[in-house]
């Protein structure tokens, strides 16, 4: 798992080690919430991730609002 500061430090040529083989499923998480499913792919000797399912913007926003909602402030 990477935190946002690690993601922001990535640049062209950065390598992210994956614990999966090509075509195995991956989960894409942001702020402790799964936002997508992907699979590893190899294209012309380069490894990447193909997004195969992504949550709708509405679902992602609802998920984010639950993270930032503090009932004690209501």
DRENMIFI-95446 format. One record per residue (C-alpha): residue number from 1; residue in one letter; x, y, z. Coordinates in nm, 2 decimals, decimal comma, padded with zeros to 4 digits. Layout:
REM DRENMIFI-95446
    n  res    east   north      up
  NUM    A       X       Y       Z
...
This chain:
REM DRENMIFI-95446
    n  res    east   north      up
    1    X   00,00   00,00   00,00
    2    X   00,12   00,35  -00,08
    3    X   00,01   00,67   00,09
    4    X  -00,06   00,99  -00,10
    5    X   00,28   01,14  -00,03
    6    X   00,45   00,84  -00,19
    7    X   00,22   00,86  -00,50
    8    X   00,30   01,23  -00,54
    9    X   00,67   01,15  -00,55
   10    X   00,63   00,91  -00,84
   11    X   00,76   01,03  -01,17
   12    X   00,83   00,89  -01,52
   13    X   01,02   00,57  -01,49
   14    X   00,91   00,51  -01,13
   15    X   00,87   00,14  -01,04
   16    X   00,58   00,02  -00,82
   17    X   00,63  -00,34  -00,71
   18    X   00,32  -00,55  -00,73
   19    X   00,24  -00,87  -00,56
   20    X   00,05  -01,01  -00,86
   21    X   00,12  -01,17  -01,19
   22    X  -00,02  -01,05  -01,53
   23    X  -00,40  -01,08  -01,56
   24    X  -00,44  -01,12  -01,18
   25    X  -00,69  -00,88  -01,02
   26    X  -00,58  -00,57  -00,84
   27    X  -00,76  -00,33  -00,61
   28    X  -00,72   00,04  -00,64
   29    X  -00,75   00,22  -00,30
   30    X  -00,75   00,59  -00,22
   31    X  -00,78   00,73   00,13
   32    X  -00,86   00,38   00,27
   33    X  -01,15   00,33   00,02
   34    X  -01,15   00,10  -00,27
   35    X  -01,24   00,30  -00,58
   36    X  -01,16   00,05  -00,86
   37    X  -01,06  -00,29  -00,97
   38    X  -00,78  -00,35  -01,22
   39    X  -00,57  -00,62  -01,36
   40    X  -00,20  -00,63  -01,44
   41    X  -00,10  -00,62  -01,80
   42    X   00,22  -00,65  -02,00
   43    X   00,24  -00,44  -02,32
   44    X   00,55  -00,44  -02,52
   45    X   00,76  -00,56  -02,22
   46    X   00,61  -00,29  -01,99
   47    X   00,39  -00,37  -01,70
   48    X   00,08  -00,17  -01,62
   49    X  -00,26  -00,18  -01,46
   50    X  -00,58  -00,18  -01,67
   51    X  -00,89  -00,05  -01,49
   52    X  -01,17  -00,30  -01,53
   53    X  -01,43  -00,15  -01,29
   54    X  -01,45   00,19  -01,13
   55    X  -01,69   00,32  -00,88
   56    X  -01,93   00,59  -01,00
   57    X  -01,84   00,95  -00,91
   58    X  -02,15   00,96  -00,68
   59    X  -02,03   00,65  -00,50
   60    X  -01,68   00,79  -00,46
   61    X  -01,81   01,12  -00,33
   62    X  -02,05   00,95  -00,08
   63    X  -01,75   00,74   00,04
   64    X  -01,54   01,05   00,09
   65    X  -01,82   01,23   00,28
   66    X  -01,84   00,94   00,53
   67    X  -01,46   00,97   00,59
   68    X  -01,49   01,35   00,67
   69    X  -01,82   01,34   00,86
   70    X  -01,77   01,37   01,23
   71    X  -02,11   01,31   01,41
   72    X  -01,98   01,48   01,72
   73    X  -01,98   01,81   01,53
   74    X  -02,35   01,79   01,43
